[in-house]
Amino acid sequence: MLALTRITHDAAVMGGKPCIRGLRVTVGTIVGLVAAGHSHQEILRLYPYLAAEDIHEALSYAAWRVGEFEVPLAVA
């Protein structure tokens, strides 16, 4: 597992979804903004309390999570 210090899980914050430093900004929000074409600078302008490292760790966390799952496929 990656040593990510900026990603937190708390059942009392955003329903336990992975968040940035306990803030009410989820990893999914950050990844979604990047996927929609927003630059890191735009994201930091939208969320001035975030740092560039937060975006980097959100993307690293998402990549790690995707790599952890194997989905069985139906045989035709």
A tleap script that builds the chain and sets N, CA, C and O, in Angstrom:
source leaprc.protein.ff14SB
mol = sequence {
  NMET LEU ALA LEU THR ARG ILE THR HIE ASP
  ALA ALA VAL MET GLY GLY LYS PRO CYS ILE
  ARG GLY LEU ARG VAL THR VAL GLY THR ILE
  VAL GLY LEU VAL ALA ALA GLY HIE SER HIE
  GLN GLU ILE LEU ARG LEU TYR PRO TYR LEU
  ALA ALA GLU ASP ILE HIE GLU ALA LEU SER
  TYR ALA ALA TRP ARG VAL GLY GLU PHE GLU
  VAL PRO LEU ALA VAL CALA
}
set mol.1.N position { 0.839 -1.189 0.000 }
set mol.1.CA position { 0.000 0.000 0.000 }
set mol.1.C position { 0.873 1.238 0.000 }
set mol.1.O position { 1.956 1.254 0.585 }
set mol.2.N position { 0.389 2.267 -0.661 }
set mol.2.CA position { 1.114 3.526 -0.714 }
set mol.2.C position { 1.072 4.234 0.630 }
set mol.2.O position { 0.116 4.086 1.391 }
set mol.3.N position { 2.099 4.992 0.913 }
set mol.3.CA position { 2.116 5.808 2.128 }
set mol.3.C position { 1.558 7.186 1.776 }
set mol.3.O position { 2.302 8.113 1.454 }
set mol.4.N position { 0.247 7.295 1.846 }
set mol.4.CA position { -0.414 8.562 1.523 }
set mol.4.C position { -0.863 9.216 2.825 }
set mol.4.O position { -1.657 8.647 3.575 }
set mol.5.N position { -0.356 10.396 3.082 }
set mol.5.CA position { -0.643 11.065 4.346 }
set mol.5.C position { -1.736 12.113 4.234 }
set mol.5.O position { -2.213 12.612 5.252 }
set mol.6.N position { -2.140 12.453 3.026 }
set mol.6.CA position { -3.108 13.525 2.834 }
set mol.6.C position { -4.520 13.009 2.582 }
set mol.6.O position { -5.465 13.795 2.518 }
set mol.7.N position { -4.669 11.695 2.440 }
set mol.7.CA position { -5.982 11.094 2.195 }
set mol.7.C position { -6.491 10.523 3.516 }
set mol.7.O position { -5.799 9.751 4.179 }
set mol.8.N position { -7.716 10.916 3.891 }
set mol.8.CA position { -8.274 10.474 5.162 }
set mol.8.C position { -9.638 9.819 4.943 }
set mol.8.O position { -10.318 10.068 3.947 }
set mol.9.N position { -10.014 8.974 5.907 }
set mol.9.CA position { -11.326 8.330 5.920 }
set mol.9.C position { -11.926 8.585 7.295 }
set mol.9.O position { -11.299 8.291 8.313 }
set mol.10.N position { -13.119 9.121 7.328 }
set mol.10.CA position { -13.807 9.366 8.596 }
set mol.10.C position { -15.295 9.210 8.328 }
set mol.10.O position { -15.858 9.923 7.498 }
set mol.11.N position { -15.928 8.285 9.023 }
set mol.11.CA position { -17.357 8.033 8.809 }
set mol.11.C position { -18.203 9.286 9.027 }
set mol.11.O position { -19.305 9.388 8.489 }
set mol.12.N position { -17.701 10.226 9.802 }
set mol.12.CA position { -18.451 11.453 10.086 }
set mol.12.C position { -18.243 12.542 9.031 }
set mol.12.O position { -18.893 13.586 9.080 }
set mol.13.N position { -17.349 12.302 8.091 }
set mol.13.CA position { -17.064 13.298 7.046 }
set mol.13.C position { -17.371 12.685 5.687 }
set mol.13.O position { -16.742 11.704 5.289 }
set mol.14.N position { -18.314 13.247 4.994 }
set mol.14.CA position { -18.696 12.824 3.643 }
set mol.14.C position { -19.015 11.330 3.573 }
set mol.14.O position { -18.695 10.660 2.591 }
set mol.15.N position { -19.641 10.828 4.616 }
set mol.15.CA position { -20.071 9.432 4.626 }
set mol.15.C position { -18.944 8.425 4.598 }
set mol.15.O position { -19.149 7.275 4.210 }
set mol.16.N position { -17.760 8.839 5.001 }
set mol.16.CA position { -16.629 7.918 5.031 }
set mol.16.C position { -15.869 7.802 3.725 }
set mol.16.O position { -14.938 7.004 3.611 }
set mol.17.N position { -16.261 8.598 2.735 }
set mol.17.CA position { -15.525 8.568 1.465 }
set mol.17.C position { -14.117 9.113 1.691 }
set mol.17.O position { -13.911 9.939 2.580 }
set mol.18.N position { -13.143 8.658 0.892 }
set mol.18.CA position { -11.797 9.194 1.042 }
set mol.18.C position { -11.790 10.693 0.719 }
set mol.18.O position { -12.281 11.129 -0.322 }
set mol.19.N position { -11.222 11.456 1.639 }
set mol.19.CA position { -11.191 12.916 1.515 }
set mol.19.C position { -9.762 13.430 1.599 }
set mol.19.O position { -8.834 12.704 1.954 }
set mol.20.N position { -9.619 14.685 1.265 }
set mol.20.CA position { -8.334 15.355 1.360 }
set mol.20.C position { -8.194 15.969 2.747 }
set mol.20.O position { -8.948 16.872 3.107 }
set mol.21.N position { -7.237 15.486 3.520 }
set mol.21.CA position { -6.885 16.031 4.838 }
set mol.21.C position { -8.074 16.289 5.751 }
set mol.21.O position { -8.078 17.271 6.494 }
set mol.22.N position { -9.071 15.433 5.710 }
set mol.22.CA position { -10.224 15.582 6.586 }
set mol.22.C position { -11.187 16.676 6.172 }
set mol.22.O position { -12.182 16.925 6.852 }
set mol.23.N position { -10.896 17.322 5.072 }
set mol.23.CA position { -11.784 18.365 4.548 }
set mol.23.C position { -12.966 17.706 3.842 }
set mol.23.O position { -12.962 16.498 3.606 }
set mol.24.N position { -13.944 18.482 3.519 }
set mol.24.CA position { -15.126 17.956 2.839 }
set mol.24.C position { -14.936 17.994 1.315 }
set mol.24.O position { -15.850 18.347 0.569 }
set mol.25.N position { -13.754 17.631 0.884 }
set mol.25.CA position { -13.422 17.515 -0.542 }
set mol.25.C position { -12.983 16.079 -0.760 }
set mol.25.O position { -11.960 15.645 -0.231 }
set mol.26.N position { -13.764 15.343 -1.542 }
set mol.26.CA position { -13.450 13.926 -1.749 }
set mol.26.C position { -12.416 13.727 -2.850 }
set mol.26.O position { -12.228 14.569 -3.728 }
set mol.27.N position { -11.760 12.586 -2.766 }
set mol.27.CA position { -10.842 12.188 -3.830 }
set mol.27.C position { -11.605 12.140 -5.153 }
set mol.27.O position { -11.087 12.559 -6.188 }
set mol.28.N position { -12.837 11.627 -5.116 }
set mol.28.CA position { -13.651 11.546 -6.328 }
set mol.28.C position { -13.906 12.908 -6.953 }
set mol.28.O position { -13.933 13.029 -8.178 }
set mol.29.N position { -14.092 13.925 -6.139 }
set mol.29.CA position { -14.291 15.279 -6.663 }
set mol.29.C position { -13.060 15.735 -7.421 }
set mol.29.O position { -13.164 16.255 -8.532 }
set mol.30.N position { -11.895 15.543 -6.822 }
set mol.30.CA position { -10.645 15.975 -7.457 }
set mol.30.C position { -10.396 15.196 -8.745 }
set mol.30.O position { -10.071 15.783 -9.777 }
set mol.31.N position { -10.548 13.883 -8.684 }
set mol.31.CA position { -10.327 13.053 -9.876 }
set mol.31.C position { -11.325 13.427 -10.970 }
set mol.31.O position { -10.965 13.488 -12.146 }
set mol.32.N position { -12.566 13.674 -10.590 }
set mol.32.CA position { -13.577 14.078 -11.561 }
set mol.32.C position { -13.244 15.402 -12.232 }
set mol.32.O position { -13.453 15.561 -13.435 }
set mol.33.N position { -12.732 16.345 -11.467 }
set mol.33.CA position { -12.344 17.634 -12.048 }
set mol.33.C position { -11.193 17.476 -13.035 }
set mol.33.O position { -11.197 18.084 -14.105 }
set mol.34.N position { -10.210 16.658 -12.669 }
set mol.34.CA position { -9.087 16.414 -13.579 }
set mol.34.C position { -9.589 15.717 -14.842 }
set mol.34.O position { -9.196 16.078 -15.951 }
set mol.35.N position { -10.453 14.724 -14.675 }
set mol.35.CA position { -10.994 13.988 -15.825 }
set mol.35.C position { -11.818 14.881 -16.739 }
set mol.35.O position { -11.882 14.651 -17.947 }
set mol.36.N position { -12.450 15.904 -16.163 }
set mol.36.CA position { -13.262 16.829 -16.952 }
set mol.36.C position { -12.415 17.872 -17.675 }
set mol.36.O position { -12.937 18.701 -18.420 }
set mol.37.N position { -11.103 17.821 -17.450 }
set mol.37.CA position { -10.210 18.715 -18.178 }
set mol.37.C position { -9.742 19.942 -17.414 }
set mol.37.O position { -9.074 20.804 -17.985 }
set mol.38.N position { -10.078 20.036 -16.136 }
set mol.38.CA position { -9.622 21.184 -15.350 }
set mol.38.C position { -8.138 21.027 -15.027 }
set mol.38.O position { -7.678 19.933 -14.698 }
set mol.39.N position { -7.407 22.111 -15.122 }
set mol.39.CA position { -5.987 22.086 -14.788 }
set mol.39.C position { -5.822 22.096 -13.273 }
set mol.39.O position { -6.749 22.424 -12.533 }
set mol.40.N position { -4.635 21.733 -12.834 }
set mol.40.CA position { -4.363 21.767 -11.401 }
set mol.40.C position { -4.520 23.199 -10.880 }
set mol.40.O position { -5.021 23.411 -9.776 }
set mol.41.N position { -4.092 24.169 -11.672 }
set mol.41.CA position { -4.217 25.566 -11.268 }
set mol.41.C position { -5.681 25.966 -11.099 }
set mol.41.O position { -6.024 26.690 -10.164 }
set mol.42.N position { -6.533 25.504 -11.990 }
set mol.42.CA position { -7.964 25.797 -11.863 }
set mol.42.C position { -8.544 25.181 -10.593 }
set mol.42.O position { -9.319 25.821 -9.883 }
set mol.43.N position { -8.169 23.953 -10.317 }
set mol.43.CA position { -8.673 23.274 -9.123 }
set mol.43.C position { -8.222 24.014 -7.873 }
set mol.43.O position { -9.007 24.202 -6.943 }
set mol.44.N position { -6.971 24.432 -7.846 }
set mol.44.CA position { -6.467 25.170 -6.690 }
set mol.44.C position { -7.147 26.533 -6.548 }
set mol.44.O position { -7.286 27.049 -5.439 }
set mol.45.N position { -7.560 27.101 -7.651 }
set mol.45.CA position { -8.305 28.370 -7.589 }
set mol.45.C position { -9.724 28.127 -7.059 }
set mol.45.O position { -10.246 28.931 -6.287 }
set mol.46.N position { -10.345 27.020 -7.475 }
set mol.46.CA position { -11.686 26.673 -6.993 }
set mol.46.C position { -11.682 26.297 -5.518 }
set mol.46.O position { -12.638 26.580 -4.796 }
set mol.47.N position { -10.606 25.658 -5.073 }
set mol.47.CA position { -10.471 25.189 -3.691 }
set mol.47.C position { -9.166 25.758 -3.123 }
set mol.47.O position { -8.174 25.036 -3.026 }
set mol.48.N position { -9.154 27.026 -2.751 }
set mol.48.CA position { -7.895 27.672 -2.336 }
set mol.48.C position { -7.256 27.076 -1.082 }
set mol.48.O position { -6.093 27.360 -0.798 }
set mol.49.N position { -7.979 26.267 -0.337 }
set mol.49.CA position { -7.424 25.640 0.856 }
set mol.49.C position { -6.717 24.328 0.537 }
set mol.49.O position { -6.198 23.678 1.444 }
set mol.50.N position { -6.686 23.926 -0.728 }
set mol.50.CA position { -5.938 22.740 -1.147 }
set mol.50.C position { -4.542 23.135 -1.602 }
set mol.50.O position { -4.275 24.297 -1.907 }
set mol.51.N position { -3.661 22.148 -1.643 }
set mol.51.CA position { -2.300 22.338 -2.148 }
set mol.51.C position { -2.079 21.405 -3.327 }
set mol.51.O position { -2.815 20.435 -3.510 }
set mol.52.N position { -1.074 21.699 -4.114 }
set mol.52.CA position { -0.767 20.860 -5.277 }
set mol.52.C position { -0.539 19.408 -4.858 }
set mol.52.O position { -0.907 18.489 -5.590 }
set mol.53.N position { 0.059 19.196 -3.695 }
set mol.53.CA position { 0.298 17.840 -3.198 }
set mol.53.C position { -1.006 17.085 -2.958 }
set mol.53.O position { -1.048 15.861 -3.088 }
set mol.54.N position { -2.069 17.809 -2.606 }
set mol.54.CA position { -3.370 17.172 -2.399 }
set mol.54.C position { -3.881 16.571 -3.702 }
set mol.54.O position { -4.399 15.455 -3.713 }
set mol.55.N position { -3.738 17.298 -4.785 }
set mol.55.CA position { -4.185 16.793 -6.091 }
set mol.55.C position { -3.349 15.577 -6.483 }
set mol.55.O position { -3.886 14.570 -6.944 }
set mol.56.N position { -2.060 15.675 -6.299 }
set mol.56.CA position { -1.169 14.563 -6.643 }
set mol.56.C position { -1.542 13.303 -5.851 }
set mol.56.O position { -1.627 12.215 -6.421 }
set mol.57.N position { -1.762 13.449 -4.552 }
set mol.57.CA position { -2.111 12.277 -3.743 }
set mol.57.C position { -3.488 11.733 -4.084 }
set mol.57.O position { -3.701 10.522 -4.030 }
set mol.58.N position { -4.431 12.609 -4.436 }
set mol.58.CA position { -5.759 12.135 -4.842 }
set mol.58.C position { -5.642 11.262 -6.089 }
set mol.58.O position { -6.270 10.206 -6.167 }
set mol.59.N position { -4.856 11.688 -7.046 }
set mol.59.CA position { -4.666 10.909 -8.269 }
set mol.59.C position { -3.906 9.613 -7.985 }
set mol.59.O position { -4.228 8.567 -8.549 }
set mol.60.N position { -2.906 9.682 -7.118 }
set mol.60.CA position { -2.158 8.477 -6.751 }
set mol.60.C position { -3.052 7.470 -6.049 }
set mol.60.O position { -2.986 6.271 -6.318 }
set mol.61.N position { -3.891 7.967 -5.144 }
set mol.61.CA position { -4.809 7.096 -4.416 }
set mol.61.C position { -5.795 6.435 -5.381 }
set mol.61.O position { -6.042 5.233 -5.292 }
set mol.62.N position { -6.349 7.212 -6.289 }
set mol.62.CA position { -7.311 6.665 -7.253 }
set mol.62.C position { -6.653 5.605 -8.135 }
set mol.62.O position { -7.253 4.564 -8.405 }
set mol.63.N position { -5.441 5.860 -8.580 }
set mol.63.CA position { -4.737 4.886 -9.419 }
set mol.63.C position { -4.461 3.605 -8.639 }
set mol.63.O position { -4.596 2.508 -9.181 }
set mol.64.N position { -4.079 3.736 -7.380 }
set mol.64.CA position { -3.823 2.573 -6.537 }
set mol.64.C position { -5.097 1.764 -6.344 }
set mol.64.O position { -5.069 0.538 -6.450 }
set mol.65.N position { -6.206 2.425 -6.065 }
set mol.65.CA position { -7.475 1.727 -5.832 }
set mol.65.C position { -7.945 0.990 -7.089 }
set mol.65.O position { -8.445 -0.130 -6.993 }
set mol.66.N position { -7.795 1.582 -8.217 }
set mol.66.CA position { -8.227 0.939 -9.461 }
set mol.66.C position { -7.399 -0.315 -9.716 }
set mol.66.O position { -7.927 -1.315 -10.202 }
set mol.67.N position { -6.144 -0.274 -9.402 }
set mol.67.CA position { -5.260 -1.407 -9.632 }
set mol.67.C position { -5.481 -2.562 -8.678 }
set mol.67.O position { -4.939 -3.645 -8.902 }
set mol.68.N position { -6.250 -2.374 -7.632 }
set mol.68.CA position { -6.431 -3.390 -6.616 }
set mol.68.C position { -7.589 -4.351 -6.889 }
set mol.68.O position { -7.705 -5.369 -6.207 }
set mol.69.N position { -8.424 -4.065 -7.842 }
set mol.69.CA position { -9.623 -4.862 -8.053 }
set mol.69.C position { -9.541 -5.691 -9.318 }
set mol.69.O position { -9.159 -5.200 -10.380 }
set mol.70.N position { -9.903 -6.942 -9.187 }
set mol.70.CA position { -10.056 -7.809 -10.344 }
set mol.70.C position { -11.541 -8.110 -10.461 }
set mol.70.O position { -12.171 -8.560 -9.504 }
set mol.71.N position { -12.079 -7.865 -11.612 }
set mol.71.CA position { -13.510 -8.087 -11.840 }
set mol.71.C position { -13.673 -9.318 -12.726 }
set mol.71.O position { -13.194 -9.326 -13.860 }
set mol.72.N position { -14.343 -10.361 -12.226 }
set mol.72.CA position { -14.537 -11.545 -13.061 }
set mol.72.C position { -15.475 -11.200 -14.222 }
set mol.72.O position { -16.499 -10.541 -14.042 }
set mol.73.N position { -15.105 -11.651 -15.387 }
set mol.73.CA position { -15.912 -11.396 -16.580 }
set mol.73.C position { -16.712 -12.653 -16.917 }
set mol.73.O position { -16.256 -13.779 -16.721 }
set mol.74.N position { -17.891 -12.423 -17.419 }
set mol.74.CA position { -18.743 -13.560 -17.830 }
set mol.74.C position { -18.133 -14.220 -19.060 }
set mol.74.O position { -17.610 -13.547 -19.949 }
set mol.75.N position { -18.208 -15.526 -19.096 }
set mol.75.CA position { -17.719 -16.267 -20.243 }
set mol.75.C position { -18.856 -16.405 -21.240 }
set mol.75.O position { -19.954 -16.845 -20.900 }
set mol.76.N position { -18.571 -16.021 -22.480 }
set mol.76.CA position { -19.613 -16.072 -23.516 }
set mol.76.C position { -19.867 -17.480 -23.984 }
set mol.76.O position { -20.712 -17.699 -24.852 }
savepdb mol mol.pdb
quit
